[in-house]
C-alpha cells in the first residue's frame, strides 16, 4: 500500500493529523493544490489569496527540507491534478485531514479518484467535534460562558485550586473602556514580501476573475516563524493594554492593541494551546493585567473553540436561517465604502486596504447596521466571507448568521446585538466628523443607525418580546409619539429605496 497526503490550504502545520499519521513512514508523497476554480465562489480579498497561497508555498518548501516528496500544483480544479498525481505515484490510499468547512467536505466526497480516501480527524482545535457534541447534546442552552469555564478547567488555564485566578471567571466588564484622551497605540508587526510572496502577488495581479480590495502593501506574515513573531510582538507590546481598549474604535487606528493572529491560527501556522500557554506564561512572569490576559484567552479558548464546535453541531440548514425574514439587498457601499456614514466608510475602506477589522467593528458597526436595516443574512455572510483575511465558512456562518444577525433565532446569542448611534459615539470618534448627527432620530441630519434601530424594534416587536432581555428596551417605543414613529418608518423606507 502506498499512502499519499493531500494538505489543504488551512492545514499548514507539521504536526497536522494526516502528516502525523504517517510520521513512522519514509518518503511519503505529499501534494498541495492551488485551485483557480475554488476561489471563484465569491470575490475574495486579494490579500487573502496572497496570504493563503504564499503560506502554502512556504510550507511546501519546509516539508521538502524535511525530506517529504512534495508536489505543488497550480490548476483549474482539484480533481485533475489529484488524478494524475495518484497514478504517477501509485497511491492506493489518499489521506486528508478532515476539512474545517462543510462545503469542502462535501466537495471531497464528490471526487472520483482511483484510490481510497481516508479522512483523518482534525487536530487543529482543542475540542474535537465529538467532544463538543458530547458536551453540548444534553444541554437545553449551549452557552459560551459555560463552555469557556469548562475549557479553563479542562486545560487548567488561569486557575488556582480549580478556581479562577482573581476570583472571577470573566472580566469583560473591565474591557469596555471608550477611547478617551491621547492613546499611544503600539506599532504593528509587519513583514516585507520575500521572493515567494512577490511571485504570488504577481499571480493574483494577473487573475482575470473578480477579487476585492488592495493587494499592496502586503505586510502579513506567511510562515510559522513569522506567525510566532507576531504572537511575541503582541505579548511584548500590546497585551498589557489589550483588554481595557479592546472595544474601542478610532479613525486612523486600524489595529489598536489587537493581536492580529486569527489568520495564522486559521491557517494552522499557530496552534491554540501554544498561544494560550504563551499568554498565561506572560501573565505569570511579567505581572500583566489580568483583565487583558483573561480577555484574550477567552477569545481563543472560549469564543473560537465555541464557534467551531457550534458550526459542526447545528444542522446542515443553519446557513439558510433567516429568523427575521430580512430580504433587503446588500448596499453597494459595502463593496465600495462610498457612504456618508463615517463609521461605515472608515471601517469598509480599512477592510479594502488590509482585509482586517477588529471584532467590535465587525459586530457593532457592520453586522449591527445589516441587522437593523433588514439586509438578507446570506448576502451579509457572503460579504464577510469574501472580504476578511481570516474568513472561512466555519468562522462566518456562526459569527454572522448567529452572533451578528440573530438569524438563527437565538442559538448563539441571548438577544440581538442591535444598537443605535449612541453606542458608536461612545466607543469611537467616528461620529465627531460625520455629516449625520448621532443624537437625532429623524430629519435630514439624523443618523441612519437611529431610525433603522427604532424601525427594527417596531417591525419585530412581537418576535422580540420573546427575548427576555429586550422587554425593557421595547418599552421605549411606547414613549414615542405616533408622528415620530411614522417619520422614523418613512425615513427607513426611503433609505431602502436609494441606499446612500
N, C-alpha and C positions, 0 to 999 in steps of 0.2 A: 504494500500500500504506500502510495506517495501522497503526502499531505502538503497542501498549499494554503497560504494565508492571504486573504484579501483584507487590507487595512483601509477602513473608511476615513474620511477627512476629519472627523471629530473624535478619532481614537488614537491620538498621537502620543502614546506612552509606551516605553519599553516593557513595562510590566502589564500591559493590557492583556485581557484574558486569552485571546486567541494566540498571541505570541507566547504567553506564559504556558499554555497547554502544550507547546512544542519545545519548551526550554531544554528538554533532555535530548533533542534531536540535533543533528548537524546538517548544514547546507539546506536549510528549509527555504523553499521558494516563496517569495512574498510579492504581491502586486499592489500598486497604487494606481488609481484611475481618475483623471480629471475628465469629467463628462460635460460637454457643452450642452447637451440636451437637458441635463439635470438642472442647470442654472437658468432655464427659460421658464420656470414655473411662475416667476414674478421678476420685476426689475430690481435685482439685488443691488445693494450699495457696492460700488466698485471697490471700496477698501475692504469690504467683507470678502470679496473674491480674491483680492490680493493676499489678505491675511491667511485664508484657508489654503490656497494653492502654494503660497510660499512656505507655510508651515509644513505642508505635506512634503514638499521637495526637500526641505531641510531634514525632516525626519527620515525620509528615504535614504538620504546621504548618510545619516547617522547609523542606520541599520546596515548599510553596505560596509561601513567601517567595523561593524560587529560581526562581519562575515556571513550575513544573510545574503541570499541570492535575490536581488531586488530587481523587479521590472517596474518601470514607470511609464504609463501610457496616457497620452492625451488623445481623446477620441470623441466622437459624436455621442455615443451611448456607453453603457456599462457592459452590455452583453457581448458585443462583438469582440472587444479585446480580451474579455474573460474566456470566451470560447477558444480563441487562438492560443492563449497562454496555457490553458488547461491541456490542450492537445500537445503543444510543444514540450511541456514538462511531464507529460504522462501522469497528471494528477488524478487520483482516484477519490480523494476527499478534500473538499474546499472548506476551510474553517474561517468563520467570520464571527467576530464578537457581536453579540446581539445589538442591533442599532438602537439608538435612543428614541428615534422618531417612528411613529406608527406608519406613516406613508412610505418610508424607506423599507420598513419590514415587509409591507405588502408588495412593494416592487421586487424585493428579494425573492419572495415566494412565487412571483410570476416568471422568474428567469428559467429558461430551458437550457440547462447545462448538462454536459455528458459525464457528470460525476455527482456524488453525494454532497449536499451542503449541510454542514454541521454548525449550528448556531451555539456559540459558547456564551454562557451567562455573563452579562456586562458587569465589570468590576470598577467602573469609574464613579460610583456613588457609594456612600456609606451604608445605605439601606438597599438591599436587593428588592426587586419588585415583590417577591414572595414574602419577605419580611414586612414590608409596608402593608401588604394586603392582610397579613395576619394581625397586624396592629390595628388596622382601620376597620376590618369587617365587623367586629362585634359592637362597634360604637354607633350611637344614634347621630352624633355630630362629630365630624372629623376636624377638630380644632387644632390650628397650627401651634398654639401655645402649649397644648398638651403634648403634641408630638415633639416639640422643641425640648421640653423638660425631660421627656423620655430619652431623647438623644443625649442630653447633658449627662444623665445617669449612665446610660449605656456605654458612653465613651469616656466617662469620668473627666468632664471638662468644667473648669471653674467650680470645683466642689471642695468642701471640707466636711468630711464625715457624712457624705451623701446629701449635704445641704448646700445651697448656693453660697458662694463667697459673697460677703456683703449683706446676706440675709434676704435678698430679693432675686427672683429668677429673671425678671425683666426690668430693665432700667430705661425703657423707651420714653418715659415722661421727662427724663433729663436730656433727651436728644432731639428737642424740637425748638431750639433757640432761633429766633429770627436774626437776620444778618445786620446787626446794628453796629455803627462805628466803623473804624478802619480795621479791616480784616487782612492780615498778612498771610495770604494763602501761599503754600509752598509750590515750587515749580513742578512741572510734570516730568517724569522719567520718559525720555523718548530715545529713538534709535534712528540712525541713518540707514537707508536701504543698502544691502550688500548686492553682489552681482546676481545672486539667485532672485532676490526680491525685485531688482531692476528689470530682470527678464520677465518676471510675472507682470510687473506694471506695464511693460510694453505689450504683453499679450492682452491684458484687459483693455488697454487703449485701442487695440486693433479689433476688438469684438464688434460684430455688426448687430448684435442683439441689444435690446434696451437695458441699460443699467441706471443706477441712481447715484447722485452725489458727486463730490470731488474725489478724484483719485489721489491727488497730491496737495499738500505734503503728506506723505505716508510715514508715520512715526511709530507705529506699533511694533512690538517685539514679535518675532516669527519662529522662535525655537525655545526649548526648555530653559536654556541658560539665561536668555533674556527675560523670560517669564519670571524666573526666580529673582532676577534683578529688580523687576517691577514690584514684586512682593516685598523684597528687602527695603526698597525705597519707600514704600508705603509705611512699613513698620518704623523706619528711621525718621521720616519727615512728616507723615500725615496722620498716623494712627492716634497720636496724642489728642488732637482736636477733632478727629473724625466724628465722634458721637455727637458732640454739642451742636454742630452745624450741619449734620447730615441731611437735614430737610431744607436748608437754605438755598436760595437761587439769586444770582447776581449777573447783571449784564457784563460781558467780557470775562466772566469766570466760568470756564467750561467744565472744570473738573472739581473745583473746591478742594476738599480733603478726601475725596473718594479714591478708592484703591485702583479701579480700572483693571481688575484681574478676571472679571467674568468671561471675557473672550478666551483667556488662557485656560481657565477651568473647563469651559465648554468644549475646548479642543482636546483636552487631556494633557496639555503641557504642564498644568499644575493639578495636584490631587487635593480633594477637600480636606482630608485629615492632616496632611502636611501643612496646609495653610492654617487650619485651626490650631494645631500644635505650635506653630511658629508665633502666632498671635498670643497664645497663652503663655508661652515662654517669655515673650517680650514683656508681658504684664508682670511676671514674677521677677525678672531681672532688672527692669527699668522703671518699675513703680508707675506704670502708665495709668491714666484714669480708668476706673472700672466701667464707667458708662460707655466709653469709646470701645473698650475691649469686648464687653458683653454685647454691645450693639452690633459690632461687626461679626462676631462669632454667630450671633442669632441669624444673620443673613445667610451664612454658609451652612451651618449645622441645622438651622431651623428652616428658613424660607426656601432655600434652593433644593434641599432634600425633600421637603414637603411638596413643592410644586412638581418635582419629578415623580414622586410617589402617587400624587393625585392624578397626574396625567395618565398613568398606566392603570389606575384603579377605576376611573369612571368609564362609562360605556363608550363605545366607538362613535356614537352620535353626538358626543359632547361638543365638538366643534360647530355643530349646527344650531346650538341653543340660542334662543332669542326671546328671553323671558318678557321683555317689554314690547316685543313686536316692533322694534325700530326698523325703519325702512329707508331713511334718507341716504342719499349717495354721499360718499366721501367728498368733501370740498376739494377743488383743485389746489387750493393753497396749502393743503397738507403735503403736496408734492413740491410746490414752488416756494413756499414760505412767504408769498406775497399777500400779506394781510395787514390791516391797520391795527389789529390786536397785537400789541407789542410783545406780550408774553409768548404767544404762539410764534410770532415772527422770530424772536430771539432763539427759541428752542429749535424750531424747524431748520433755520439756517445753520445753527450749530450742528445739527444732525447731518445736514448736507455736507458740511466741511469735514466731519470726523466720524460719523456713524455712531456717535455716542451721545447719550443724555442720562443723567442720574435718575434714581428711582422716583423721586418726587416730581421731577419734570415730566416723567412718563405717566405717573399715576394721577397727580393732582392738577396737571395742566392739559396734557394731550388726551389722556383717557377721560378725564373729567369733562372736557369740552365735548368729546364724541358722545359721551353718555347723555348729558343734559340736552344736547342738540338733536338727539334721536337718530344718530347715524347707525347704519346697519352693522352689527357686530362683526360679521365675517369680512366686510370691507376694511374695518379698522384693524382687525387681526392681520389681514394680508399686508396692510401698510406697515405695521410694526415689524412683521417678519421680513419685509423687503429692505427696510432702511437701517435697521440696527445691526451693528457689527457682532453682537453676541446672540443674535436671534436664531432660534431653531424651533421646530414645531412643538417640542415638549416644553420649551420656555414660554412661547407666546400664547398657546391655547389657554393654559390655566391663568397666566398673568393678565391677558387681555379679555378673553371671553368671561373668565371668572372674576378675578380681582378688579380689573379696571372698569368693566362694563356691567357687571352683575347680570350678565345674560344667562347665567346658569341658575338664577333664582335663589342663590344663597348657599350653594355647595361650599364655596370657599370663604365668602365674607358674610359677616353678620348683618351688614347693611350696605347700600350702595355708597361708593366714595364720590358723592356729589357735593359740590361746594360752589358758593358764589365768588365774586371777585374779592371779597374781604379776605379770604384765605390767601390768595395770591399776593395781595397787597401786604399782608402781614409777613409772609415768608420770602418776599423778594423785593427788588427795586424796579421791577418791570413797569408797574403802574405809574411811576413818577413821570415818565416821559411818553405816556400813551395818550393818543387822542381821545380815548374813551375815559370816562370818569368812573372810578371803581365804586363810588358811593351812590351812583344814580341807577335806578331800575328801569326808567322809561325816558323817552326823548332821544334826540339825535346824538347826544353825547353819552348815553347810557352804555355801560359795559355789557357786551353780549353775554358774558358769564352770568350776569344778574338776571336779565329777562329770560334766558334759556333755563336757568336754575329754577326760577319760580314757575315757569311754564311746565317744566319737567315734573315738579311736585304736584301741580294741579292736574296734569294729564294722567298721572299714575297714582293719584291719591288713594284709590281703593286698593290697589295692589300693595302700596307702600304701608298701609295700615297694618298689614300682617308682619311687618318688620318692626319689632317692638321698640327698637332704638330710634325709630323715625317719628313716633307719635308726637313728641314734644315739638319737633320741627314743623310737622304738618299743621299744628295749631296756629302757627303764624299766618297761614293762609286766611284764617278766619278774621284776622285783624286788617286785612286788605279790603279796600273799597272795591265794589264791583267794577267801577270805572278803571281803577288802576290795574286790576287783574285782566280786564278786557284789553287794555292798552299793551300789557305785557304779552298776552297771547297773540295780538296782532303783530307786534314787533318781531316776535319769534317766527311767525308765519312769513312775514315779509323777508326776513333774512334767508329763510329756506328757499324763497323764490329767486334770490340772487346772492349767493354766498359772497361775502366781502373779505 
